[in-house]
Structure formats: C-alpha cells, structure tokens
Amino acid sequence: MLEDFELLESGQKKDYVYKQCLKMCFYLQKVRNIEILQMKTEFIEDDNKNIWFTYCSDIHYRILNVRKIEALSPKELERELKAK
C-alpha cells in the first residue's frame, strides 16, 4: 500500500481514510486486546486539504484472549511449545 502522503497527493482520499481506520484498529488490538469488527467513522477535509478524523460510532468489537508471549522466559516458551 502507498504511503499516506502518496495517497493524498494522488487523490485517493478513500484509500487514505481506510488506511487511517486500519491504523486505529491495529492500535486498539495491540493496546487493549480488542478486535474491531465494524465501526462507522467520520472524517472532514479542511481548507488546506488536510483530512481529519472527527467521530466514530456504532463500534462492534470482540475481546481477544491473547497471552503475551514476550513475558515468558525462553525456557517457559520452549516448554509451552512442546506441550502443544
């Protein structure tokens, strides 16, 4: 996928907005362990052609049951993998 500025320069506003939504979803997945299934978002474009996220509603999500593998020591990780 193109970089953010490349999307804006080429006039692909929908792709830029979609990429920003994916970034928000990724952040929530990593920080809060939730997966966004669906959401409605609003963006506006100002006079300087900057696109701004303004609002999000009707958010549907699910909680992820993820263990942090980084917290395990190498020996514990090896034991866990052998047990499976």
C-alpha positions in Angstrom: 0.0 0.0 0.0 1.2 3.5 -0.7 2.4 5.9 2.0 -0.1 8.4 3.5 1.3 11.4 1.6 1.3 9.5 -1.7 -2.3 8.6 -1.3 -3.3 12.2 -0.6 -1.1 13.5 -3.5 -2.7 11.1 -5.9 -6.2 12.0 -4.8 -7.0 8.6 -3.3 -8.9 10.0 -0.3 -11.0 6.9 0.3 -7.9 4.7 0.5 -6.2 7.2 2.9 -9.2 7.2 5.2 -9.4 3.4 5.1 -5.7 3.2 6.0 -6.2 5.5 9.0 -9.1 3.3 10.2 -6.8 0.3 9.9 -4.2 2.1 12.0 -6.8 2.8 14.7 -8.0 -0.8 14.7 -4.4 -2.1 14.9 -3.6 0.3 17.8 -6.7 -0.9 19.8 -5.9 -4.5 19.1 -2.3 -4.2 20.4 -3.0 -1.9 23.4 -6.5 -3.0 24.6 -6.7 -6.6 23.2 -9.9 -5.9 21.3 -10.6 -6.5 17.6 -12.8 -4.0 15.8 -15.3 -5.9 13.7 -17.2 -2.9 12.4 -17.4 0.9 13.0 -18.7 4.0 11.4 -16.2 6.8 11.1 -16.4 10.4 10.1 -13.6 12.4 8.5 -13.5 16.0 7.4 -11.3 17.9 4.9 -10.3 21.4 5.9 -9.5 24.3 3.7 -5.8 23.3 3.5 -6.8 19.8 2.1 -5.9 18.1 5.4 -8.1 15.2 6.3 -9.1 14.9 10.0 -10.7 12.1 11.9 -13.7 13.6 13.8 -16.1 10.9 15.1 -16.7 7.2 15.4 -19.9 5.4 16.3 -21.6 2.0 16.2 -18.5 0.2 17.2 -18.7 -3.6 17.2 -15.8 -5.4 18.7 -14.7 -8.6 20.4 -12.2 -9.1 23.2 -9.2 -11.1 22.3 -7.9 -13.8 24.6 -4.2 -13.3 24.0 -1.3 -14.2 26.2 1.8 -12.1 25.9 4.5 -14.5 24.7 7.1 -11.8 25.3 6.5 -12.2 29.1 7.6 -15.8 29.1 11.2 -16.7 29.5 12.8 -18.7 26.7 12.7 -21.9 28.8 9.0 -21.4 29.6 8.2 -20.7 25.9 10.0 -23.9 24.9 8.0 -25.9 27.4 4.7 -24.3 26.2 5.5 -25.1 22.6 6.5 -28.8 23.4 3.3 -29.2 25.4 1.1 -28.4 22.3 
